[in-house]
Amino acid sequence: AGQTYPEPSPYDRLILDQRLRFAGDAAAIVAGETEEAVDRALRLIKVEYEVLEPVLDFRQAKDSEILVHPEDNWKSLCPVGADNRRNLCACGGEENGDVDGTLEKCEVVIDRVYHTKANQQAMMETFRAYTYLDTYGRLNVVASTQIPFHVRRILAHALDIPKSMVRVIKPRIGGGFGAKQTVVAEVYPAIVTMKTGRAAKMVYTRYESQIASSPRHEMEIHVRLGADAEGTIKAIDVYTLSNTGAYGEHGPTTVGLSGHKSIPLYRTPEAFRFRYDVVYTNVMSSGAYRGYGATQGIFAVESAVNELAAALHMDPVALREKNMVKEGDVMPAYYGEKLNSCALDRCMARAKEMIGWDQKFPRVDMGNGKVRGVGVAMAMQGSSISNVDVGSVEIRVNDDGFYTLMIGASDMGTGCDTILAQMAADCLECDMDQIVVHGTDTDVSPYDSGSYASSTTYLTGMAVVRACEELRRKIVDKGAEYLNCCGETLEFDGKRVYQPDGELEISLKDIGNRVMCFNEKMLSAGYTHTSPVSPPPFMVGMAEVEVDTETGDVRLIDYAAVVDCGTVINPNLARVQTEGGIAQGIGMALYEDITYTEKGRLIENSLMQYKLPTRLDVGNVRVEFESSYEPTGPFGAKSIGEIVINTPSPAIAGAVANAVGVQIRELPITAEKVYKGMREL
C-alpha cells in the first residue's frame, strides 16, 4: 500500500498469481499496438479455471474452513495480529477501565450494531498510467497517483529492480479521494515496458474501475454506550468487523480510525474499549477512501448517541453539549494527546442556529402525508499521521528574484499547489505570481509521504513556513555580503534588503541575478517536517429531511455544516472541499450501495447501477467555519480534507428517526428500509 515505512500492510498480492481471489482479479497482461488489437487478442484467450468455493460473507470469514490465502509464503511485515490461516488480515484492541462493570452500573445502556457498505470513490478520472524507458534505460512512469514516492518503491520491489531505475512523474491529474493511494494500474504497463522496451499505457474503463478498484472497507460495528439518568456518558464499547476483501493493502490501518476517531469525541468516560478484526473475503480488495475508517466509526457511534438521547428523552444536541470534548482535554482514546485547539462547542451552537434546531426538533408534520425531521452529528479526524508522515519542500531564488517552490505533495485537484504557494508568498511578502510551483517528480522533488491522511496543509504547509523563514535569513545574509555591512542591521520587505535607518539597500531582483550568475552557491532553503501530534479538526453537521409516510421516500431538504479546521488558509478552497465531502457523505447515506451475486460478481459495475447523488439530490447545503488556533500548524491551521465526509450519514439517519421513529442502522437509507420500519412500529 502507499504508506510510509514501516509499511503495515501484508505482502499478500502477487502479479498474475495462479490463484485468482475475486471476480476482477488480473489473469493475464495483454499488450498490442492498438486497442483494437488488444481487444481481438483478449477474445482469443481461453482461461481454464478450477472453480473453488469462495467466502463472500465477511461475518463468516473469520476461522472459516475456506481460506482466501492458504499459501505458505504469505507474510505480514508488522505485528498487527494477522493470520492467513484464520482469514485475519489484522486484529487487536485496547481498553481503559472496567467497561463491563461500568456498563452494569449505568442507568441507560444502548447496545446496537451498525453496518456500512464498501462505497466507491467513483472519481471522474479513472486509473491510468503511461510508462517508457528513457535514454539511460530507466523506467519512467507518468501516473495519476496520490503517492509518487510509494509508487516508485512498490514498482521497484515488484519488478526486482533498484529504486534508482524508476522515475515517477505526477502531472496535472483528476481526483482520487483515496482510490489512488494504492498501485492499481501502474504495474501492468510497467511490466510491458520492461519486457518489450517500448512505451505502454493503460487507461481503465469505468467498468474496470468499478470491479477492480480499492473502495471503502465494509464494516459492521457493534456499539455499547452507557450513561446515567442525567445523560453523562460513563462507558463506550466499540467492536469493528472490517472486510478487507481479497487483499489487505489498507486493512490493518483503516480499521483503527473507526474507534480512534469516534470514541474521543466524548470527554473521557470512566471506561472505554475498542476491539477489531479485519478479515479476508473473496470480493474486491478494499483500500483508502476519504475518511479512512473514521467515517464508518462515526456513523456507528454518533447514531448510537442519537439513540441514547432518545432513550433518555433528551435533546441530542444537549446530550452532546454535556459530553463533548473541549479544548485543553487529554484524550486517552486518541493516543493520549492533549487538545490544544477545539471550537466544537462553537460549531454546535452555530449549526443549531443555522438550521433552526429549536423550532424544528424533533419533527414537523407538513399535513400532506409528509413529515420533516432534523438530526445532528459531530465528527473529528486527524492532521497527518503523527511521527510517521513526512512533508518536504525546497525553495530557491532565481534571476530577477522570482522563486521556484519544489514540493513532493500531490495536488489531486484539491488545490494544495495553490495553498502552499499562498503560504510561501505570505512568508516572503510577495505576490503569488512570484512563486512557481513544481509538481511532483521523484527525480527532482523532495520526499513526501503523499497526499493522504489529511496531511498536506498541516504537514507540508509547516515545511513551507520553515523553509521560507530560513530563506529569508539567507536573503538578508546575501544582501549584507553584497552591501558590505552587518546583516543584523538589515531587513527584508519582500522586494529589497535595506537598512531602516540608513541609505544602503539592494533589490531582490539584483540579488537573484548576482546569485544566479556570479555566485558559487544557489540561494535556496529546504525543510522536512514531521509532527509528534495529529491535531484533530472538528465538525458539526445538521440535516433536515422530509419523509413520505406512505412510501418511505426520504428527501434531504437542508444541510448545515460548521467546521473547525484551525485557521482557514483559503476560504474558497476550504468551502468547496467541505461541500464536496458533504455531497459524498450524502451519497453514502442515501444512495450508494455495493452488492454481489451469489458467485461474487459485483452488480453495481457502472454509474448506471451505482447511484451517485446529483446536485438536485443534495438539498440546500450551507457551510460555515469556526476558527480555532492550532499552535503546531502553519498559521494555526489544521486539516480539512477528510473530516467533511463524516457527518452526513449519522445526521441524516438521526433526522429520519426523529421524523418517523425508524432508526436505520444499515446504509444506505432507502425508501424500502424506511417503509418496512414504519410498518413494524
N, C-alpha and C positions, 0 to 999 in steps of 0.2 A: 504494500500500500504506500501511498505518498505521505509518509510520516517520518519524523526526524529520528535519528539514531538515539537510543536503541529501538529498532523497529519492533513493535509488539505483535504484529500480525504473523500468523504461522506461514511457513513455506509449504503450501498445500496445492498450488496450481502449477501444472506442467504444460508446456506448449505442445499442442497436438497429442495429448495423452490418449492412450488406447482406451481408457475408461472415461466415457462421457457422463457427466454428472447432472446435467439438466438439459431440457429441450431448448437449445440455443447455444450450447457449448460448441467450440470450434472442432470440427472433424478433419478439415483439410485447408491448406492455403493454395489458392489458385490464382496465378498471375497471367496476364496477357497484354497484348499491345493495345487493345481497345476493350471497352465494357462489353461490347457485343461478343467478342472472342471469349471473354471470361464467362459470360452467360451460357454460351454454347458448351464450353468445357464443363461447367457445373452440371449441365443436363446429362453429360456423358458419364459422370461419376455415379457409381452404384455402391453405396456403403453397406457392408454386411454387419448387421448388429446382432449381438446376443442380448436379448431383452432381459433386464434384471428388474426385480421388484423394487420400486422406489419408496422412500419415506417422504411424504408430501405434507403431512400434518405436523407442524412443529411442536405441538403439545405431546405427540407420541414419539418424538425423535430421541430424547434422552434415554440412554440404556436400551435402545431398540436392538433387536437382533439384526436388523438391516443397517449396514454401515455405509455411510456416504464415502468415507475414506478408510478403506480396510488395509491400505498399503503399509508396509513395514518402514519405509523410508520417510514417512510423514514426520515433520518435526515442528515444534514450537520454539522460537528463539528466546522468548521471555517466559518467566514463570507466571502464567496467567490462569492456571487451573485447567489447561486444555488436555484433552484425552480423546484421540480419534477413535479409540475402541469403545467409547461411550457416546460418540457423536457430539462431544463437547468441544467447542472452539474456545470457550473460556468459562470460568465460574469463580465466584468469590463473594465477598461481602464484608461488612463492618457493623459494629454495634456499640452503642454508647448508652450505658444504663440498663436497667431491667425493664425491657419493653413489655414482656408478657405480664409481669407483676403490676406495672403501671397501668396497662390497659384494663386489668381486672378491677382496679380501684376507680376507674373513670366512670362517671355517671352516664355518659353517652359515648357509644362506640359505633363507628361506621366501618363496615367490612365489605369491600366491593372489589370487583375485577373489571378492568377496562382493557379494550382491545383496539390497537391502531394498525393500519394496513401499510403495505410496502409502496408508498407513494412514489411516483416517477418524477424526476426533475423536469422532464419534457421541455428542455431548453430549445430555443428555435434553431440554433446551430448544432447539428448532430456531431458525433465523434468523427474526427478526421485527422489525418497526418500525411505528410509528404517527406520522403527520405531520398537521399542521394549521397554519393561519395564525392568528396572534393578532390582537388588535385594532389593532395597529400594522402589520399586513401582513407580519410577519416569519415565516419558515418555522421551525416548532418540530418537532423530531424526537425522539421518545421511542423509544430503541432498546436492544436487547440487544447491547452492544458493549464491547470492551475498550479502545477508542481514541476517546473522545468528541471530543477536540480535532482529531484527524485526520479523523474523520467530517465535522466542520464544514468543514475545509479542502477535502476531496475533493468534498463536495456543492456547495460554493460554486463550485469550479472546473468541475464537471460541468454545473451549471445556469447558469453565467456570471452569477452574482450576487455582491455583496460578502459577505465573511465576516460583516460586521455584520448581515446579513439572515438569518443562520442561527443557531439555538439548538439545542443537542443536550443532551438530558437522559438520564442513565443511572439508571433506577430500580433497585430490588432485582431482580436477574436470576439466571439459571442460568449454568452453566459454559460455557466456550468452548474452553479448552485450546489456544488459538492460532487456532481457526477464525474467531473474531470480531475478529481483528486486520486484517481486510480488510473493506471495504464490500461486503457481499453483497446484503442485502435493502433497505437504506435508500434507495437511489437511485430505486427504482421507485415507491413511494408518494409520495416527494418530488416526482417529476415530475407525478404525477396531481394532487397538491395545488396545485402551481404552475400547472398548466394549467386546473384547474377552480375553484380557490379553496375547495375542500371538503376536509374531513378524509379521510384514507385510511389503510388499514393493510394490511400483508402479513405473513402467517404461513406459513412454509414447512412443507409436509408432510414426513414422514420421507423419502419418495421424492425430493422436491425437494432436501432437504438431502444426500441421498446422491449425486445425479447432478450437482449444480451447487454444490458446496461448495468448500473450499480445503484438501484433505488434505495429508498429509506428502509431501515430494518423494521419488519413487522414485530410488534411487541404485545405481549399480554402482561398487564401489570396489576398485581394484587396489592391493594392499599388498605391498611387499617389505621384509623385515626381515633384517638381518644381525647375527650375533653370533660371538664367539669360543667356543672349546671350553668355557670356564668359565661361559658364559652372560651375559657382558657385552654388551649391545646396542650395536652400533657405528654402525649406519645404519638409517634409516627412510625409506621412499619411498612416498608415497600419491598416487594419481591418482583423482579422483572425477568420474564422469559423472553429472550430475543432470538429471532430467526435470522441467522447469517446467510442462509441459502447454501449453495454448493461449495463456496469458498469463503475464507474468513479474513479478507483484507482489512476490514474495519470492524470486525466482530468484537474483539477484546476491548476496544476503546470506546465505541459508541455507547455501549450499554451503561457505562459508568455515569454518564451525564443524566440518565433517566432518574437517578437518585441524587446525585451531587448538585443538580441544578433545579431541583424541586423541593426537597426537604429543607434546605437552608433559607427558603423564602419566609419561614416562620421562626420567630425568636426561639432560642434554644429550649426545646421541650425537656421534660425530665428524662426522657429516654427516646432514642430513635434507632432504627435498624434498617439497613439496606443490603439486600442479597440479590444475586442474579445468576442465571445460567444462560449461556449463548450456545445454541445448538445448530448443527449442520442438518440441512434437508436437501432434497433433490429438486430445488427450484432455483431461479436466477439468483446469483450472488448479490447480496446487499452491499451497500457502500456508504458513502457520505452524502447527506442531504442537509441543506440549511437547517440549523437547529441541532443536528447531530446527536440524537438521543434525548436531549433536553425537551424537545417538542413532545415526544411521546410521554415522558415522565410528567411534564407539566399538565398535559391533558388529564392524566390519571389523578394526580394529587389535587389539582385545582377543582376537578369535578367532584372529588371526594369531599373537599372543603365546602363546596356548594351544598352537597348532600348533608354534611354535618350542620350547616346553618339551618337547613330545613328541619332537621330533627330537633334542633334547639329552639326553633321558632324565632330565629334571629335573622336580621338583615345580613346577607353575605358580605356586604361592604363593611358593616360594623364589626363582624367577626374578624375580618382581615385587619381592620384598623387596630383591633385589640391585640392581634398576634403577629403582625408583620415585623420583619427585621428592620432595624433602624441604624442610622449612621453611628459608628462607634462600637457596634456589637461585634463580638467574636463569634465566628460561625464554625462550630466543631464539624458539622457535616459538609463544610466547604474547605477542607484541608486545614482547618484551624485558622483561616485568615481573618484579620480584623477588617471591618468595613470602614474604609476611610472616606467614602463618598456614597451618599444614598439619598435620593429625593423621592423614594417610593411613596411616602405619605402624601407629598405634594402632588404626585402623579395621580393618586387615588382621588384626592379632593378635586383636582382639575377635571378628570374624566367624569366624575359624578356630576359636576356642574354642566359639562358639555352635553351629556346625553339626557339631562333632566331626570336623574335617577329617582329622586324623592317623589316626583309626580307620576312616574311610570311603574315603579316597583310595587308588587311583583308582576301585575298584569293589567291590561286594559281591554275590556270586551268591546269590540268595534260594532257589535249589534247586527252583523251580517253573516254570522257563522264563522267569523274570523276573530282570533284573539291575539293580542300583542303582548310580548313579554320581554323583559330585559335580563341580561346576565353579565357577570363580571369575572375576570381572571387576572392574576398577576403573573409575571414572568421575570426570570433573570437568565443571564448567560455568562460568558467569561470574556476576557480580553487577552487572547493568545493562550498558549499552554505554558504555565509558569515553569521556569527553569529548564525548558525544553526548546521552545521555538526561538528562532533567530531571525532578526531583521538587520540587513546591512545596506549601507549606501556609500557612494563615493561622489564627491562634487569637486569640480575644478573650475578655475578662472581661465577663460580663453582670451584671444586677442579681441580688442575693442571692449573687453570687460563683461561679456556675457558668460553664463555659467552652463556647464553640462552636468546634469544630475543622473548618475548611474544607479539604478535600483534593481534589486533581484525579485521584488514582489511582482505578481502577475495581475495586470488590470484585465478583468473579465467583463468590462463594461460597467463596473462598479464605480469608476471614477478615481481610483487610487492614484493614477498618474497625476490627475488634476489636484487632488488633495495634497499629495506630497510636494508638488511644485508650489502650491499655495503656501504650505508651511515654510518651504525654503525661501520663497520671496518675502515672507513676513520677517523671517530671521535675518535676511540680508538686506532688508529695506529697499527692495527693488520691485519693478513690475514683473508679473508672471511671464510676460513675453521675453524677459531676460533669462528665463530658466528653460533649457532644452532637456526634456526627459528622454532618456534612452531606455527602451523596453528590454525585457529580459532575454539575454543571450548567455548561455552558460560559459562561453569562451571569454566574455568581457565583463559581465555583470558580477557584482559581489554576491556572495552566497546568501540565499534567503530560503527559509523553510517552505514558503509557498503561500498562496492566498487561500487560507482556510483558518478555522478556529477563531474567526473574528479578530485577526491579529494585525492587519496591515496598518490601519490608522494609529493604533495604540503602540505597536512594537516598532514597525519601520518608521512611523512618524517620529518617535523619540530618537531613532538613529539619525534622521534628518536634522532634528534640532541640535543634537550633539555635534554632528559633523559641521553644520553651519557655524556653530559657536567657535569651533576650532579654526574653521576657515577665516572667520572674521579676525581672529587673533593673528593668523598668518598674513592676512592682507595688511593689517596695521604694521606688523614687523617688517614686511617688504617695503611698505611706504616709508618707514623710518630709515631703512637702508638706503633707499633712493634719495631721501631728503637729508640724509646725513645728520640725523638727530635722534634723540631718545624716544623709543616707542611709547613710553609711559606718558608722554606729553601730547600724544596724538589720539584722534578719534576718527571713527569711520561712520559716515552717514548713508552709505549705500551707493554714493556716487563718487566720493572722494575721501582721501585720507588727509586730515588737516590738523593744524594747531588751533584750538579755540581762541587762544589769547595771542596768536601770532599771525604771520603772513605766509608761513610755509604750508603748501598743500600740493597734492598730486592726485589727478583723477584716476578712477578705477580703470578707465579706458587706457590711459598711459601705462599703468601698472601691468595690465593684461598684455599689451603689446610688447613691453620690455621683457616680461617674463617669458612670453612665447618665443621671442626672437633672440634674446641676449642673456638667457639665464640657464644655469646648469640643472635646475630642478623645476618641475611643474609646481604651480601654486594650487595645491589641492588638499583635500582632507577626506578622511573616511572614518566610519564608525560602525561597529557591530554591537547590536543591543539585544539583550535578553532580559527578562524580568523575573524576579523572585516571587511575584504575586500576579494574580489574574483578576483585577478588579471587575466585579460584575456590573454591567448596565442593568437597568430595571425598566419595566413597562407595565402599564395597566391598560387593559382593553375592555370595553363595554359594548355589548351588542344588543340591538333591538330587532326582534324578529316578529313576523306575522305568520300564524299557523292557521290553516284552514281546518276546522274541526270536522268537516265532512270527508276530507280526502287525506289529511295528514300532511299536505304540502307545506313546506317551510320556505318563507321568503325573507331574506335579510333586508331590513329597512334602513338601519343606521349602524355605523360602527365608529366609535370614538376611541382614539388611542392617544396615550400620553407616554413619552419615552424620556428616561433619564440616561443619556449617553455621555455624561460629563459635559464638558464644553463642546458645543456644536460648532465644528470647524467650518463646514459648508452647509448652510441650512437647506439649500435646494437639493443637493445630493442626499442629505440625510432624510429629507421628506420623501423623495422618490424611492429611496431604499425602504423606508417604512411602509409606504403604500404598496410597493411590490411584494414585500414579505407578507403583509396582511392579506393581499389577494391570494397568495399561495396558501396561506393558512385557512382562508375561506374555502378554497378548493378541497383541501384536506378534510375540512369539517363537513361539507355538504355534497361533494360531487365525486371526488377521486377514489377509485376502488381498483384493487388488483385481485383477480380470481384466476384459478387454474382449472383445467379439465381434470378428469379422474386419471388421465395419463400424464399430467404435469405440463400441459401446454398452456401458455399464457393466453387468456381470452382477450384482454384489452391490449391488442397489439398494434393499434393505430390510434390517431387522435379522433377518429370517429367513435371508437369504443371507449377510449379513455377520456372521461368527461372533465374538461377544464372550464372554469368559470370565465365568462366574457365580462366586459365592462358592465353590461346590463344586469349581471348576476350578483355583483358585489355590493349593491346598495350605495348609500352615501357614506364614503369613508373620509373621516376627518382626523388629522394628525397634529398634535402639538408637542412641545418639548418643555421639560422642566429641568433646567441645568443644575448639576452639582459640579464640584471641582475635585478631580482626581489628582492628587499630588504626584503620582508616579507616571502620569500620562503627558503627552505633548500638549501644552497649553491647557492642561486639565482635562483632556479628552479621554473617553473610554470607547469601547466598540459599539457598533450598531448593526452590523451586517446580518447577524443570525437571530437575535432576540425578537425581531419584529414578526417572525412567523409563529411564535409560540402561544399567543393568547387567543386567537380566533376560535379554535376548536372547543376549549372548555367554556369560553364566554358564550358561544352560540348554543352549546349543549345546555348550559345553565339557563339561557333565555327560553329555550324550548320547554325545559322543565317548569319554569315559572309560569309559562303561558298555559300549558295544558296538563301539567303534572306528570309528564313522562320523561324519565331520565334515560337518555340514550348513552350506553356505555361502550358501544362498538361503532367506530367510524367507518364510512361516512354516515351522517344523519340523513336518512331518506324518508320520503313520504310513507313508504311501506312500513318502516320500523315505527314511525310515529303513530300511524293509523292503528297498527296492531297493538301498540302500547296503550292507546286510548281505549280500545275495546276491552283491554284486560283490567282496566281500573275498576 
